[in-house]
């Protein structure tokens, strides 16, 4: 069964597993890592919940 969001409405998908990995890779720029984290940890409603200090740790300030 094809997924459709309406006529002529393109969409794409990503691997959340891969985004979680990339969010923790310090070779990526911080802005990208925050983006990867938000999508990688998103739930089925599109909301990403982070434990206290998790984003600070990704930014290198919580170590």
ABEGO torsion letter per residue (X at the ends): XBBBAEBGBBBBBBBAAAAAAAAABAABBAAAAAAAAAAAABBAAGBBBBBBGAAAAAAGAAX
